[in-house]
């Protein structure tokens, strides 16, 4: 096939399933692109003095298209002069393999990605660290151009044995880093130094795992019962049992009559009337009444809450903006009681560690304890 070879065209060509495809250049006669199962190479493909020459010019990711055409022209001139095909090339052209020194390793690419993408959320970085530094730790010192499609397929299958969701997430993280760095690491002619990302092999082979969404949530048919039980109107089955476990008796003038009912679950700090008392119960009530994310509730400060106006400000949410939310009667009562016990703490849900001035970080033990009593384990 004869085409005008361009960088865009070369990048768009897929590797072959088997055999080799040859694309003859329409600009320089005798110059060609050879595509195989795992490589793309510039080649000399021309009959000179009655003999067909098929000599390699260079792999596409190790030399620019302009340099490759120039090198092929010198090779053809050498043949016509009766000289060795590669004679004098190292004197006239920069050794293209020297360019490999500028191709980052996975570790270098990831470090660059984090250092320049300053807007990444802390949670995103934590997740990427787990996927790149842990799941792909044996690739960290490998040049990106040496990571092949077969390596991608094998690693995806390997991680999938332990978690199909993590296998997908790891490859998506790698793809994001790869694409960002590919557009950042360029040569003097602004041609790519990093080859096209090989993760697309998962698309071509349809190997992405089909991960079912999580199902640990309150089904719609139970939601009404759950809410009515929350307001202490009825004795609810299933979710009513869970709610009565979740809520806790508090001797407080602000929470109203319904919260003064003796309920099943009492956390160890309840009797202390401390700023961290009933963190697990109250954070679950926040999820019920607001639907906000875990990190948005955990990091709430009293400076984000206007008790007089009945308003909560969730700052810098996932879409990058602040969100003002009015409190319901129940949340207002809950917040007023927590404020009464706050003792000057800045956090609405402070850590229970005496030496810590941070907000609560992990309540998994409390969730399990509540779930064990209720026989219905519901996570945030």
C-alpha positions in Angstrom: 0.0 0.0 0.0 1.3 3.4 -0.9 0.5 6.4 1.4 2.0 9.6 2.5 3.6 8.7 5.8 2.9 11.1 8.6 3.3 10.8 12.4 -0.4 10.9 12.8 -0.9 8.1 10.3 1.9 6.0 11.8 0.4 6.3 15.3 -3.1 5.4 14.1 -2.0 2.1 12.5 -2.7 -1.0 14.7 -0.2 -3.8 15.1 -1.0 -6.9 13.1 -2.6 -10.0 14.4 -0.2 -12.0 12.4 2.4 -11.4 9.7 3.7 -8.0 8.5 2.1 -5.1 6.7 4.2 -2.8 4.4 3.2 0.9 3.8 5.3 2.5 1.0 6.0 6.2 1.4 4.5 8.6 -1.2 7.1 11.2 -0.4 10.4 9.3 -0.7 10.4 6.4 -3.1 11.8 3.3 -1.5 11.1 4.4 2.0 8.5 2.3 3.9 6.8 1.5 7.2 6.8 -2.1 8.3 4.2 -3.1 10.9 4.4 -6.4 12.7 2.7 -8.0 15.7 4.7 -6.0 18.3 6.7 -3.4 16.4 6.7 -0.6 13.9 9.9 0.0 11.9 11.0 2.4 9.1 12.7 0.3 6.3 14.4 0.7 3.0 12.3 -1.2 0.5 13.7 -0.6 -3.0 15.2 -2.3 -6.0 18.6 -0.7 -6.8 20.9 -1.8 -9.6 18.6 -4.7 -10.3 18.7 -6.0 -6.6 15.9 -5.6 -4.1 17.1 -4.1 -0.8 15.1 -4.6 2.4 17.2 -3.0 5.2 16.0 -1.6 8.5 16.2 2.1 9.0 15.1 2.3 12.6 12.2 1.6 15.0 9.6 4.3 14.8 9.8 5.3 18.5 13.6 5.8 18.3 13.8 8.3 15.5 11.7 11.1 14.0 10.0 10.7 10.6 12.2 13.4 9.2 15.4 11.8 10.4 14.2 8.4 9.2 13.7 9.7 5.6 17.1 11.4 5.7 18.8 8.2 6.9 17.0 6.2 4.2 18.2 8.6 1.5 21.8 8.2 2.7 21.4 4.4 2.7 20.2 4.4 -0.9 23.0 6.7 -2.0 25.5 4.3 -0.3 24.1 1.4 -2.3 24.3 3.2 -5.6 27.9 4.1 -4.9 28.7 0.5 -4.1 29.4 1.3 -0.4 28.0 -0.5 2.6 24.4 0.4 3.2 25.1 2.0 6.6 28.5 3.5 5.7 29.1 7.0 7.3 25.7 7.2 8.9 27.1 7.6 12.5 29.2 10.5 11.3 26.3 12.3 9.6 23.4 11.6 11.8 22.9 11.5 15.5 22.6 8.0 16.7 18.9 7.6 17.1 19.3 5.1 19.9 20.7 8.0 22.1 17.1 9.2 22.2 16.1 6.3 24.4 17.9 8.1 27.2 15.1 10.7 27.1 12.3 8.2 27.4 11.2 8.0 31.0 10.8 4.9 33.1 7.4 4.3 34.6 8.6 5.6 37.9 9.9 8.8 36.2 6.7 9.2 34.3 4.6 8.8 37.3 6.7 11.3 39.4 6.4 13.8 36.5 2.7 13.2 36.3 2.2 13.9 40.0 4.5 16.9 40.1 2.8 18.7 37.2 -0.8 17.7 37.8 -1.1 19.8 40.9 -4.9 19.8 41.0 -5.1 16.1 41.7 -7.1 15.3 44.9 -5.4 13.6 47.8 -7.6 10.6 47.4 -6.8 10.3 43.7 -3.1 10.3 44.4 -3.5 7.7 47.2 -5.4 5.5 44.7 -2.8 6.0 41.9 0.0 5.2 44.4 -1.7 1.9 45.2 -2.1 1.0 41.6 1.1 2.2 40.1 3.6 1.7 43.0 2.0 -1.5 44.2 0.3 -3.3 41.4 2.9 -2.3 38.8 6.0 -2.2 41.1 7.9 -4.6 38.9 7.7 -2.2 36.0 8.8 1.0 37.7 12.4 0.9 36.3 11.3 -0.1 32.8 11.2 2.5 30.0 7.7 3.2 28.8 8.8 2.2 25.3 9.7 -1.2 26.5 6.3 -1.9 28.0 4.5 -4.0 25.3 1.0 -5.0 24.6 1.6 -8.5 25.6 2.9 -7.3 29.0 -0.3 -5.3 29.4 -2.5 -8.3 28.7 -0.5 -10.6 31.0 -0.5 -8.1 33.9 -4.2 -7.4 33.5 -4.9 -11.1 33.8 -2.6 -11.5 36.7 -4.2 -8.7 38.7 -7.7 -9.9 37.7 -7.1 -13.2 39.6 -7.2 -11.1 42.8 -9.6 -8.3 41.8 -11.2 -7.7 38.4 -12.1 -4.1 39.5 -8.5 -3.3 40.5 -7.2 -4.8 37.3 -9.3 -2.4 35.3 -8.5 0.6 37.6 -4.8 -0.1 37.4 -4.8 -0.1 33.6 -6.9 3.1 33.5 -4.5 4.8 35.8 -1.5 3.7 33.6 -3.3 4.9 30.5 -3.9 8.3 32.0 -0.3 8.7 33.0 1.0 7.4 29.7 -1.1 9.8 27.6 -0.2 12.8 29.7 3.5 12.1 29.5 3.5 11.2 25.8 2.3 14.7 25.1 4.9 16.2 27.4 8.1 14.3 26.4 8.9 15.6 22.9 12.2 16.0 20.9 13.5 19.2 19.4 11.2 18.8 16.4 8.2 18.3 18.8 7.8 14.7 17.7 6.9 12.1 20.3 9.6 10.3 22.2 7.1 7.9 23.9 5.3 5.4 21.8 1.5 5.2 21.7 0.0 3.7 24.8 -0.3 -0.1 24.5 -3.3 -0.4 26.9 -5.6 -0.2 24.0 -4.9 -3.9 23.4 -7.5 -4.5 26.1 -10.1 -2.7 23.9 -9.0 -4.5 20.8 -9.2 -7.9 22.4 -12.3 -6.9 24.5 -10.4 -8.0 27.7 -11.7 -5.3 30.0 -13.4 -7.0 33.0 -17.1 -6.5 33.3 -17.4 -5.4 36.9 -20.9 -5.4 38.5 -21.7 -2.3 40.6 -21.7 -2.5 44.3 -25.0 -3.6 45.9 -24.5 -2.8 49.6 -27.1 -0.1 49.6 -30.6 0.4 50.8 -33.1 -0.9 48.2 -35.8 1.5 47.2 -38.6 -0.6 48.5 -37.1 -0.4 52.0 -36.2 3.2 52.0 -39.6 4.5 53.2 -39.6 2.1 56.1 -36.0 3.2 56.9 -36.9 6.9 57.0 -40.1 6.4 58.9 -38.2 4.4 61.5 -35.6 7.1 61.7 -38.3 9.6 62.6 -39.5 7.1 65.2 -43.0 6.8 63.6 -43.2 3.1 63.2 -41.5 -0.1 64.3 -39.9 -1.1 61.0 -38.7 -4.5 59.9 -35.3 -5.1 58.4 -34.0 -1.5 58.1 -35.9 -0.4 61.1 -33.9 -2.9 63.1 -30.7 -1.5 61.6 -31.7 2.1 62.4 -32.6 1.3 66.0 -29.1 -0.2 66.3 -27.5 2.8 64.5 -29.2 5.4 66.7 -28.2 5.8 70.3 -29.6 7.2 73.4 -28.4 10.7 74.3 -29.5 12.6 77.4 -29.5 16.0 75.7 -32.1 18.8 75.5 -31.5 19.5 71.8 -32.0 16.2 70.1 -35.7 15.9 70.9 -37.9 13.2 72.3 -37.4 10.6 69.7 -33.6 10.4 70.2 -34.1 9.9 73.9 -35.6 6.5 73.3 -33.3 3.7 74.5 -31.9 2.0 71.5 -29.7 -1.0 71.0 -26.3 0.3 70.0 -24.2 2.4 72.4 -20.6 3.2 71.5 -18.0 3.1 74.1 -17.6 6.9 74.3 -21.3 7.8 74.6 -21.3 8.1 78.3 -18.3 10.5 78.1 -20.3 13.2 76.3 -17.0 13.9 74.4 -16.6 15.7 71.1 -16.0 12.3 69.4 -19.0 10.5 71.0 -21.3 8.8 68.6 -19.2 9.5 65.5 -20.3 6.3 63.7 -24.0 6.9 64.4 -23.9 10.6 63.3 -21.9 10.1 60.2 -24.4 7.4 59.0 -27.2 9.9 59.7 -25.3 12.4 57.5 -25.3 10.0 54.6 -29.0 9.3 55.1 -30.0 13.0 55.1 -27.5 14.6 52.7 -26.1 11.9 50.4 -22.7 13.5 50.5 -19.4 11.6 50.1 -17.4 10.1 53.0 -14.5 12.5 52.8 -16.9 15.5 52.6 -18.5 14.6 55.9 -15.3 13.4 57.7 -13.5 16.7 57.0 -16.4 19.1 58.1 -15.3 21.9 60.3 -17.5 24.0 62.6 -16.4 27.0 60.5 -18.4 25.3 57.6 -21.6 25.2 59.6 -24.0 28.1 60.3 -26.2 26.8 63.1 -28.2 30.0 63.3 -29.1 29.9 59.6 -29.4 26.1 59.4 -26.8 25.7 56.7 -23.8 23.5 55.9 -21.1 24.5 53.4 -19.3 21.5 51.7 -16.1 23.1 50.4 -14.2 22.1 47.2 -16.5 19.2 46.3 -15.7 16.8 43.5 -16.8 19.2 40.8 -14.5 21.9 42.3 -17.1 24.2 43.7 -18.6 24.8 47.2 -22.1 23.5 47.9 -24.5 25.1 50.4 -27.0 22.7 51.9 -29.8 23.6 54.3 -30.1 21.3 57.3 -33.3 19.3 58.1 -34.8 19.4 61.5 -33.1 16.2 62.5 -29.6 17.2 61.2 -30.0 20.6 62.9 -30.8 18.9 66.2 -27.8 16.5 65.7 -25.4 19.4 64.9 -26.6 21.5 67.9 -25.9 18.5 70.2 -22.5 17.9 68.8 -21.7 21.6 69.1 -22.7 21.5 72.8 -20.1 18.7 73.3 -17.5 20.1 70.9 -15.2 21.6 73.6 -13.5 24.0 71.2 -12.6 21.3 68.7 -12.4 22.5 65.0 -13.8 19.3 63.6 -17.5 18.3 63.6 -16.4 14.7 63.8 -13.0 14.7 65.6 -10.7 11.8 66.0 -11.1 9.8 69.2 -7.3 9.7 69.6 -6.3 11.9 72.5 -3.0 13.0 70.9 -4.6 13.8 67.6 -6.1 17.1 66.5 -7.4 15.6 63.2 -10.8 14.5 62.0 -12.1 10.9 62.2 -10.4 8.7 59.6 -11.7 5.1 60.0 -14.9 3.9 61.5 -14.9 0.4 59.9 -14.9 -1.3 63.3 -18.0 0.6 64.4 -19.8 -0.2 61.2 -19.1 -3.9 61.7 -20.2 -3.7 65.3 -23.4 -2.1 64.3 -24.0 -4.5 61.5 -23.3 -7.5 63.7 -26.0 -6.4 66.2 -28.5 -5.5 63.4 -27.6 -8.5 61.1 -27.6 -6.0 58.3 -24.2 -4.6 57.3 -24.5 -1.3 55.4 -21.3 0.7 54.5 -21.1 4.5 53.9 
